[in-house]
Every structure is written in structure tokens, then in C-alpha cells.
């Protein structure tokens, strides 16, 4: 409970509870509104903590399964925070402009990303040394433009498993595309938005930098935990596999040794010396020797 209280205090200090003006509200946000003060709606921080923890748990599970979560925040208060947080956990992000069809027309967007990467590679390895300075400059500018818009999704090979959106009203195109493709959505929802539009809504102030930062950092920490657990599980699997291999190898060597021993024993049993050197077979051999050469224990008869 203490953890919740301290989290609540942090949210309060960051101004997460400040909503929009009463006249701009969305009635569907009613369950998340605590009160109205000076014409401004105040968000219920108990609900925010609850929703934040649920969202963090769901995101942690997605990260643990090795899937990607696309961070979307193109408004100026969110840009830098979203960019840094996504880079920390190696997740794709969009902070400049949401290109229409970034998800629904993913293959075409991938082509643009590949073009950007090939220009980058050629500029780097000197393939463009033969072209004029002006052409090289044009290509560099094209690359920079694409880098700005597509840089965050350069490593995204397929459509992400989920979207984390700061201000679902501002990013309505991204939200609509995710819905169309059945992608799970998480969103920071202010009092002027409809919380039912996302699968996991976090009621919070989506205009203040501090508020966006505290929520995004909390979620990023949960994703980092999920990734760490995935890594630990992988290492454990590798160790188990190595252990199993060692056990199998030992068992195989033991079986071979036993088989070898069995063959050797049978061979000795069939030899003229019988099962053991000192056994009756050995005596028989000496007696036979005695009878044939006259040099055995019966030498007295000679």
C-alpha cells in the first residue's frame, strides 16, 4: 500500500490530476473524474494508479514475450520524453509525424525505410563518390528527411504487437489504424477524450511535460523488467540445454563403457583360461600341460 501512496504522491506532484476545462470534457470520462475546481476537472488519482499498474503489467507481459510496442507521441511536450524512453528499452517510436498508412500500409513504409538505409549505407561506403556534389547533397537531404520521420521505426520488421499513445485525441489516425488491424492499444487519456477507444486507458494530464514523463517512465520501467526476465529465461534455457547435453553425453559414454565391458568379459569367458585365471579352467590347462609335455605337477611320474 505504501508503494501506491508514494506513487500517488509522485503523480500529484507532477500535476497528473489536472484535466481540461469543464466545457471541453467528454462525458465518458465521468468515472475517472474526482471533482471540479475553478471550472477545471480534477482526475481521480486512485483510478490513475490502478490503470497505470494494469497497463504496466500488460506491457511487461508483451515485452517478456519478445514482441514490439510502438511508442507514439508527436506533440511537442511528448516528443523528447517518448523518444528517450523508447530508445532505453529498444522499442520503435514515432515522434515527428504520423504518416497515414504507417500500419495499414506497412509494406510501402518498409520500402521507404529500406531506401533510407541503402542511401545511408552508400553515403557511408563511398559508393556515391562518382556522382556530382549537388546530387550527393540532394540524396543527403532526402535521407535526413526520411530519417526524421522513419528513424524510429527503422528496425521494425513487422507490424508491432501494441501501441502506446500519448494523447489519443491528437494521435487519432494512429489509433484508427491500430483498431483496424486489431493491434492492442494503450493510451494516456485526458478529460476531453473517450477512454473506450483504447484497450488500456490511463486517465492523466496529457499536456504537462512532467505528467507525461512520470507515466512514460513508469511504463518504460515495466517494459525493461519484462525484457530482463526474458533474457534471464533465455540464459536459463541455454544452461538447461547445456546440462541436458552433458547428462546425455555422460549416459551415452557410460552405456558404451558397459557394452565394452560386457563384450570383453564374454571374450575372456570363452578363452582357454575360462572365466578367471585362477579358476578351474586354469588348473585344467596346467594338467593338460602336464600330460602333454611331462613338465606339469606329474613330473614325478617321468
C-alpha positions as CSV (number, residue, x, y, z in Angstrom):
1,X,0.0,0.0,0.0
2,X,2.9,2.3,0.8
3,X,4.2,1.9,-2.7
4,X,0.8,3.0,-4.1
5,X,0.7,6.0,-1.7
6,X,4.2,7.1,-2.8
7,X,3.3,6.7,-6.4
8,X,0.1,8.7,-5.9
9,X,2.2,11.4,-4.2
10,X,4.6,11.5,-7.2
11,X,1.6,11.7,-9.6
12,X,0.1,14.6,-7.6
13,X,3.4,16.5,-7.5
14,X,3.7,16.0,-11.3
15,X,0.3,17.5,-11.8
16,X,-1.2,14.4,-13.4
17,X,-4.6,15.2,-11.8
18,X,-5.2,18.4,-13.8
19,X,-7.8,17.8,-16.5
20,X,-9.2,20.2,-19.1
21,X,-11.9,22.9,-18.7
22,X,-15.3,21.6,-17.8
23,X,-16.8,22.8,-21.1
24,X,-14.3,20.6,-23.0
25,X,-14.9,17.4,-21.2
26,X,-16.0,14.1,-22.6
27,X,-18.9,12.6,-20.6
28,X,-17.4,9.1,-20.9
29,X,-14.5,10.2,-18.7
30,X,-17.0,10.7,-15.8
31,X,-15.8,7.5,-13.8
32,X,-12.3,8.9,-13.8
33,X,-13.2,12.5,-12.6
34,X,-12.8,13.2,-8.9
35,X,-14.2,16.7,-8.8
36,X,-14.4,20.1,-10.5
37,X,-12.3,23.0,-9.3
38,X,-12.5,26.6,-10.7
39,X,-14.0,25.3,-13.9
40,X,-11.3,22.6,-14.4
41,X,-11.9,18.8,-13.9
42,X,-9.7,17.0,-11.4
43,X,-8.8,13.4,-12.3
44,X,-9.1,10.8,-9.6
45,X,-5.5,9.6,-8.9
46,X,-6.7,6.4,-7.3
47,X,-8.1,5.4,-10.7
48,X,-4.9,6.6,-12.4
49,X,-2.7,4.4,-10.2
50,X,-5.0,1.4,-10.8
51,X,-5.0,1.9,-14.6
52,X,-1.2,2.6,-14.6
53,X,-0.4,-0.6,-12.8
54,X,-2.7,-2.7,-15.1
55,X,-1.2,-1.1,-18.2
56,X,2.4,-1.7,-16.9
57,X,1.6,-5.4,-16.2
58,X,0.2,-5.9,-19.6
59,X,3.1,-4.2,-21.3
60,X,5.6,-6.2,-19.2
61,X,3.9,-9.4,-20.5
62,X,4.2,-8.2,-24.1
63,X,7.9,-7.3,-23.6
64,X,8.6,-10.7,-22.0
65,X,7.1,-12.5,-25.0
66,X,9.6,-10.6,-27.2
67,X,7.0,-8.6,-29.2
68,X,7.4,-4.9,-30.0
69,X,5.4,-1.9,-28.6
70,X,5.3,1.2,-30.8
71,X,5.5,4.4,-28.8
72,X,3.6,7.3,-30.4
73,X,3.9,10.9,-29.2
74,X,4.1,13.7,-31.8
75,X,3.0,16.7,-29.7
76,X,5.9,18.9,-28.6
77,X,5.6,18.2,-24.9
78,X,5.8,14.5,-25.5
79,X,8.4,14.2,-28.3
80,X,11.7,14.1,-26.4
81,X,10.3,12.0,-23.5
82,X,8.8,9.4,-25.8
83,X,12.0,9.3,-27.9
84,X,14.3,8.8,-24.9
85,X,12.1,6.2,-23.2
86,X,11.6,4.1,-26.3
87,X,15.4,4.1,-27.0
88,X,16.1,3.0,-23.5
89,X,14.1,-0.2,-24.0
90,X,14.9,-0.6,-27.7
91,X,11.3,-0.1,-28.9
92,X,10.2,1.6,-32.1
93,X,8.8,5.1,-31.8
94,X,7.1,7.9,-33.8
95,X,7.7,11.4,-32.5
96,X,7.8,13.6,-35.7
97,X,4.7,13.0,-37.8
98,X,2.4,10.0,-38.1
99,X,2.4,9.1,-41.8
100,X,-1.0,8.0,-42.9
101,X,-0.9,4.2,-43.5
102,X,2.2,3.6,-41.3
103,X,0.5,0.5,-40.1
104,X,-2.2,-0.3,-42.6
105,X,0.2,0.2,-45.5
106,X,3.2,-1.1,-43.6
107,X,4.9,-2.8,-46.7
108,X,5.1,0.5,-48.5
109,X,6.5,2.3,-45.4
110,X,9.1,-0.6,-45.1
111,X,10.2,0.2,-48.7
112,X,10.9,3.8,-47.8
113,X,12.8,2.6,-44.7
114,X,14.9,0.3,-46.9
115,X,15.6,3.2,-49.3
116,X,16.7,5.4,-46.5
117,X,19.0,2.6,-45.2
118,X,20.5,2.0,-48.6
119,X,21.3,5.7,-49.2
120,X,22.8,5.8,-45.7
121,X,25.0,2.8,-46.5
122,X,26.1,4.1,-49.9
123,X,27.0,7.6,-48.4
124,X,29.0,5.8,-45.8
125,X,31.0,3.3,-48.0
126,X,31.8,5.8,-50.8
127,X,29.5,4.4,-53.5
128,X,28.4,7.9,-54.3
129,X,31.9,9.3,-54.9
130,X,31.4,9.3,-58.6
131,X,28.2,11.5,-58.6
132,X,28.2,15.3,-58.5
133,X,28.3,17.3,-55.3
134,X,24.7,18.6,-55.9
135,X,23.3,15.1,-56.4
136,X,25.0,13.9,-53.2
137,X,23.6,16.9,-51.3
138,X,20.1,16.1,-52.6
139,X,20.4,12.5,-51.5
140,X,21.7,13.5,-48.1
141,X,18.7,15.9,-47.6
142,X,16.3,13.1,-48.7
143,X,17.9,10.8,-46.2
144,X,17.7,13.3,-43.4
145,X,14.0,14.0,-44.1
146,X,13.2,10.2,-44.1
147,X,15.4,9.7,-41.0
148,X,13.4,12.3,-39.2
149,X,10.0,10.7,-39.9
150,X,11.0,7.0,-40.2
151,X,14.2,6.8,-38.0
152,X,12.2,5.4,-35.0
153,X,10.7,2.5,-37.0
154,X,13.8,1.6,-39.0
155,X,14.3,-1.6,-37.0
156,X,10.7,-2.6,-37.0
157,X,10.4,-5.6,-39.3
158,X,6.7,-6.3,-38.9
159,X,3.6,-4.6,-37.5
160,X,4.0,-4.1,-33.7
161,X,2.0,-6.0,-31.2
162,X,0.8,-2.9,-29.3
163,X,0.8,0.9,-29.4
164,X,1.4,3.2,-26.5
165,X,-0.1,6.6,-27.3
166,X,0.3,9.9,-25.5
167,X,-2.9,11.9,-26.1
168,X,-5.3,9.7,-28.1
169,X,-7.2,12.7,-29.4
170,X,-4.0,14.1,-31.0
171,X,-3.0,10.7,-32.4
172,X,-6.4,9.7,-33.7
173,X,-5.0,8.4,-37.0
174,X,-2.6,6.1,-35.3
175,X,-5.4,4.9,-33.1
176,X,-7.8,4.3,-36.0
177,X,-5.1,2.3,-37.9
178,X,-4.3,0.1,-34.8
179,X,-8.0,-0.6,-34.3
180,X,-8.4,-1.6,-37.9
181,X,-5.6,-4.1,-37.7
182,X,-6.7,-5.3,-34.2
183,X,-3.5,-4.1,-32.5
184,X,-3.7,-3.7,-28.8
185,X,-3.7,0.0,-27.7
186,X,-2.5,1.7,-24.5
187,X,-3.2,5.4,-24.1
188,X,-2.8,8.4,-21.8
189,X,-6.3,9.8,-21.8
190,X,-7.3,13.3,-20.7
191,X,-10.8,14.5,-19.7
192,X,-11.5,15.6,-23.2
193,X,-11.1,12.1,-24.8
194,X,-13.1,8.9,-24.9
195,X,-11.3,6.3,-22.8
196,X,-13.3,3.5,-24.5
197,X,-11.3,4.0,-27.7
198,X,-8.2,2.3,-26.2
199,X,-7.9,-1.2,-24.7
200,X,-6.0,0.2,-21.7
201,X,-6.7,3.9,-20.8
202,X,-4.5,5.8,-18.3
203,X,-6.5,8.8,-17.1
204,X,-4.0,11.6,-16.8
205,X,-3.0,15.1,-17.8
206,X,-1.6,14.7,-21.3
207,X,-0.4,18.3,-21.7
208,X,2.2,18.8,-19.0
209,X,5.7,17.5,-19.6
210,X,6.1,16.3,-16.0
211,X,2.9,14.3,-16.2
212,X,3.8,12.7,-19.5
213,X,7.3,11.9,-18.2
214,X,6.2,10.2,-14.9
215,X,3.7,8.0,-16.7
216,X,6.0,7.1,-19.7
217,X,8.9,6.4,-17.3
218,X,6.8,4.1,-15.1
219,X,5.7,2.1,-18.2
220,X,9.3,2.0,-19.6
221,X,10.5,0.5,-16.3
222,X,7.9,-2.2,-16.5
223,X,8.9,-3.0,-20.1
224,X,12.6,-3.1,-19.0
225,X,11.6,-5.6,-16.3
226,X,9.8,-7.8,-18.9
227,X,12.9,-7.7,-21.2
228,X,15.2,-8.6,-18.3
229,X,13.0,-11.6,-17.3
230,X,13.0,-12.7,-20.9
231,X,16.8,-12.5,-21.0
232,X,17.1,-14.5,-17.8
233,X,14.7,-17.2,-19.0
234,X,16.8,-17.5,-22.2
235,X,20.0,-17.9,-20.3
236,X,18.4,-20.5,-18.0
237,X,17.2,-22.4,-21.1
238,X,20.7,-22.3,-22.5
239,X,22.1,-23.6,-19.2
240,X,19.4,-26.3,-19.0
241,X,20.2,-27.4,-22.6
242,X,23.9,-27.5,-21.8
243,X,23.2,-29.5,-18.7
244,X,20.9,-31.9,-20.5
245,X,23.5,-32.3,-23.2
246,X,26.2,-33.1,-20.6
247,X,24.0,-35.6,-18.9
248,X,23.1,-37.3,-22.2
249,X,26.7,-37.4,-23.2
250,X,27.7,-38.9,-19.8
251,X,24.9,-41.5,-20.0
252,X,26.0,-42.4,-23.6
253,X,29.6,-42.9,-22.5
254,X,28.6,-45.0,-19.6
255,X,26.4,-47.2,-21.8
256,X,29.3,-47.6,-24.2
257,X,31.7,-48.4,-21.4
258,X,29.3,-51.1,-20.1
259,X,28.8,-52.5,-23.5
260,X,32.5,-52.6,-24.0
261,X,33.0,-54.3,-20.6
262,X,30.3,-56.9,-21.4
263,X,32.0,-57.8,-24.7
264,X,35.4,-58.0,-23.0
265,X,34.0,-60.3,-20.2
266,X,32.4,-62.6,-22.7
267,X,35.6,-62.8,-24.7
268,X,37.6,-63.8,-21.6
269,X,35.0,-66.4,-20.6
270,X,35.4,-68.1,-24.0
271,X,39.2,-68.2,-23.9
272,X,41.2,-71.2,-22.8
273,X,41.7,-69.7,-19.4
274,X,38.0,-69.8,-18.6
275,X,36.2,-67.2,-16.6
276,X,39.2,-66.5,-14.3
277,X,42.9,-67.1,-14.5
278,X,42.9,-68.8,-11.1
279,X,39.7,-70.7,-11.8
280,X,39.3,-74.4,-12.6
281,X,40.0,-73.7,-16.2
282,X,43.5,-72.6,-15.2
283,X,44.1,-75.8,-13.3
284,X,42.8,-77.8,-16.3
285,X,45.2,-76.1,-18.5
286,X,48.1,-76.9,-16.2
287,X,47.0,-80.6,-16.0
288,X,46.7,-80.8,-19.8
289,X,50.2,-79.3,-20.0
290,X,51.5,-81.8,-17.5
291,X,50.0,-84.7,-19.6
292,X,51.3,-83.5,-22.9
293,X,54.9,-82.4,-22.0
294,X,55.7,-84.3,-18.9
295,X,56.6,-81.0,-17.2
296,X,53.5,-80.4,-15.1
297,X,52.8,-81.5,-11.5
298,X,53.0,-85.1,-12.7
299,X,56.8,-84.7,-13.3
300,X,57.4,-87.4,-10.6
301,X,56.0,-89.9,-13.0
302,X,58.7,-89.1,-15.6
